[in-house]
Amino acid sequence: MPAPSMSDALSRRSPRLFRLFRWYARHYLARGFHAVRISRTGPIPELPNRPVVVVLNHASWWDPLVAIALTSDLPEHRLHYAPIEVIGLAQYPFFERLGFFGIETSTRAGAARFLRTGLALLERPEVMLWVTGQGAFVDPRDRPIRLRPGIGHLAHRLSDSMIWTLAIEYPFWNDRCPEALLRFGRPIAIKDGSIIRPREWTSAIECSLEETQDALATEARRRDSGAFSVLIGGTAGVGGVYDYWRRMRAWLDGQTFRSEHAIQAAESTEDRQLHGIDGRNTNE
């Protein structure tokens, strides 16, 4: 399979289909999670007018949907691309219209295609390349972080670019549905990547991602929703007879029903506004 040229990749991506799928992804995430949250101390960065590579850990199947949904909080002129295993692209060929390009992650030829395609796309300052650098699902608490060497070779060949690490994990807190938690790391600026060897680049990005994941893990363990901003409000409560009984008791006691299983003392005003008096998603 020949690697797509920059012009091919740009022409295959449909901005309209991307926006439509992003809308779907946000609603799908709202049904699957209590909320999608981003750390207030690792928020969405202000992006410079240069190419950006986002290197994220690969915690679960949800990662691409979370990343696509996240783009709604980024400048609209940005063009988003991501590598995907060729087998996965064969199963979901419409992903190519969303900016995904197929590679064989376990072969040298696949690594070469990733490098050629990534470099071609990153010639444009508005491009953001999203890379799950571990190449396979990995528990977010596994240490040390190990990335495929292709990301170091990519950084070695870049100039006037930025790399951001992004940590994601999906813990259960106090509700039936899990939380989707995100945190961006500190930016890595690349003026002339060739002055650092590929392996050193890989090691530096691994260290940054591990630092970001450790910081997110600490916040996740605290279960403090006030430490996060809500990007997407989701599903609250247990449902069924349990919530019906709780709703009836609240009505009989003259109280406002809240569908969250447990209300944290540190719950933020943003959370209370988000879920409203009956816990329904009011994000969109």
TIDO-997403 format. One record per residue (C-alpha): x, y, z; residue number from 0. Coordinates in steps of 0.1 Angstrom, whole numbers. Example, Ala and Ser with C-alpha at 12.3 -4.5 7.8 and 13.67 -1.06 7.14 Angstrom:
2
R       u       v       w   num
R     123     -45      78     0
R     137     -11      71     1
This chain:
284
R       u       v       w   num
R       0       0       0     0
R      17      32     -11     1
R      18      60      15     2
R      -6      88       6     3
R       9     121      -5     4
R       0     153      14     5
R     -23     163     -15     6
R     -40     129     -14     7
R     -45     129      23     8
R     -58     165      23     9
R     -82     158      -6    10
R     -96     126      10    11
R    -104     143      43    12
R    -139     159      43    13
R    -142     188      67    14
R    -180     185      66    15
R    -180     148      74    16
R    -154     155     102    17
R    -177     180     118    18
R    -207     157     115    19
R    -188     128     131    20
R    -175     151     158    21
R    -210     160     167    22
R    -219     123     168    23
R    -188     115     189    24
R    -197     142     215    25
R    -232     128     219    26
R    -219      92     220    27
R    -195     102     248    28
R    -222     119     267    29
R    -242      86     268    30
R    -211      66     278    31
R    -196      87     305    32
R    -206     107     335    33
R    -185     136     321    34
R    -155     143     299    35
R    -132     165     320    36
R     -99     182     315    37
R     -75     192     343    38
R     -75     228     352    39
R     -37     226     357    40
R     -32     209     323    41
R     -58     226     301    42
R     -61     228     264    43
R     -30     248     253    44
R     -29     279     232    45
R     -16     267     199    46
R      10     286     179    47
R       8     291     142    48
R      29     261     134    49
R      25     223     130    50
R      16     204     162    51
R      20     168     171    52
R      -1     155     200    53
R      13     123     215    54
R     -12     105     238    55
R     -13      73     257    56
R     -35      45     244    57
R     -57      36     273    58
R     -88      22     255    59
R    -109      20     224    60
R    -125      54     234    61
R     -93      74     227    62
R     -99      84     190    63
R    -135      95     199    64
R    -123     116     228    65
R     -96     132     206    66
R    -121     140     179    67
R    -145     155     204    68
R    -117     175     219    69
R    -111     193     186    70
R    -143     213     190    71
R    -124     233     216    72
R     -95     240     193    73
R     -93     266     165    74
R    -116     256     137    75
R     -90     262     110    76
R     -69     233     123    77
R     -67     202     102    78
R     -65     170     122    79
R     -49     137     111    80
R     -40     105     128    81
R     -24      71     118    82
R     -45      40     122    83
R     -37       3     118    84
R     -45      -7      82    85
R     -67     -35      95    86
R     -88     -10     114    87
R     -90      13      84    88
R    -102     -17      63    89
R    -130     -23      88    90
R    -140      14      89    91
R    -130      29      56    92
R    -149      61      61    93
R    -123      70      88    94
R    -101      80      59    95
R    -126     108      52    96
R    -120     119      88    97
R     -83     123      84    98
R     -70      88      94    99
R     -43      72      72   100
R     -35      35      73   101
R      -1      21      84   102
R      12     -13      95   103
R      24      -5     130   104
R      44     -38     134   105
R      66     -35     102   106
R      95     -14      91   107
R      76      -5      59   108
R      47       7      81   109
R      71      28     101   110
R      85      43      69   111
R      50      51      57   112
R      41      68      90   113
R      72      89      87   114
R      67     100      51   115
R      31     107      55   116
R      35     125      88   117
R      63     147      75   118
R      43     156      44   119
R      12     166      64   120
R      32     186      89   121
R      46     209      61   122
R      14     229      67   123
R      12     250      98   124
R     -25     243     104   125
R     -20     206     107   126
R     -23     187     140   127
R     -11     151     140   128
R     -26     129     167   129
R      -4      98     176   130
R     -11      70     201   131
R      26      64     204   132
R      24      32     224   133
R      10      14     193   134
R     -13      -9     215   135
R     -37      -6     244   136
R     -17      -1     276   137
R     -31       4     312   138
R     -27      41     321   139
R      -8      31     353   140
R      18       9     336   141
R      54      22     340   142
R      77      30     324   143
R      61      45     294   144
R      74      30     262   145
R      67      46     228   146
R      73      32     193   147
R     106      47     179   148
R      88      63     149   149
R      78      93     170   150
R     115     100     177   151
R     124      97     141   152
R      95     121     132   153
R     107     147     158   154
R     143     144     145   155
R     131     155     111   156
R     109     184     121   157
R     116     220     124   158
R      96     250     138   159
R      70     226     153   160
R      55     218     187   161
R      48     185     205   162
R      23     182     233   163
R      17     151     253   164
R     -19     142     264   165
R     -28     118     292   166
R     -62     101     292   167
R     -77      77     316   168
R    -112      65     324   169
R    -117      59     362   170
R    -150      52     380   171
R    -157      77     407   172
R    -191      78     424   173
R    -215      73     396   174
R    -226      44     374   175
R    -207      57     344   176
R    -170      63     344   177
R    -153      97     340   178
R    -131     105     310   179
R    -102     125     323   180
R     -77     144     302   181
R     -45     165     309   182
R     -21     182     286   183
R      16     182     294   184
R      42     209     290   185
R      50     219     254   186
R      81     206     236   187
R      93     231     211   188
R     113     220     181   189
R     134     245     163   190
R     157     221     145   191
R     150     185     154   192
R     180     171     137   193
R     204     183     165   194
R     189     156     187   195
R     191     119     179   196
R     158     100     173   197
R     163      78     203   198
R     168     108     225   199
R     137     124     211   200
R     117      93     219   201
R     131      92     255   202
R     122     129     260   203
R      87     124     248   204
R      83      93     269   205
R      94     113     300   206
R      69     141     292   207
R      41     116     287   208
R      49      97     319   209
R      51     130     339   210
R      17     140     324   211
R       1     106     332   212
R      15     106     367   213
R       0     141     373   214
R     -34     130     360   215
R     -33      98     380   216
R     -28     118     412   217
R     -58     140     403   218
R     -79     110     394   219
R     -72      93     428   220
R     -84     124     446   221
R    -119     122     429   222
R    -121     160     431   223
R    -143     172     402   224
R    -134     208     411   225
R     -99     201     398   226
R    -113     197     363   227
R    -132     217     337   228
R    -161     199     321   229
R    -159     195     283   230
R    -189     173     278   231
R    -216     166     303   232
R    -228     130     304   233
R    -250     105     321   234
R    -257     106     358   235
R    -275      83     382   236
R    -281      46     385   237
R    -314      44     366   238
R    -343      20     369   239
R    -362      14     401   240
R    -333      27     423   241
R    -335      62     408   242
R    -374      61     407   243
R    -374      54     444   244
R    -349      82     451   245
R    -369     106     430   246
R    -401      98     449   247
R    -384     103     482   248
R    -370     137     472   249
R    -405     147     461   250
R    -421     135     493   251
R    -394     154     513   252
R    -398     186     492   253
R    -363     184     480   254
R    -347     188     446   255
R    -338     154     430   256
R    -302     150     420   257
R    -295     119     399   258
R    -258     116     408   259
R    -252      85     429   260
R    -231     106     454   261
R    -227     143     455   262
R    -191     153     464   263
R    -186     181     489   264
R    -160     196     465   265
R    -183     194     434   266
R    -178     225     413   267
R    -204     251     404   268
R    -198     241     368   269
R    -208     205     376   270
R    -240     216     393   271
R    -250     238     363   272
R    -240     211     339   273
R    -263     184     353   274
R    -291     207     363   275
R    -317     199     389   276
R    -325     165     375   277
R    -291     154     364   278
R    -298     154     327   279
R    -270     163     303   280
R    -273     200     294   281
R    -241     203     274   282
R    -257     204     240   283
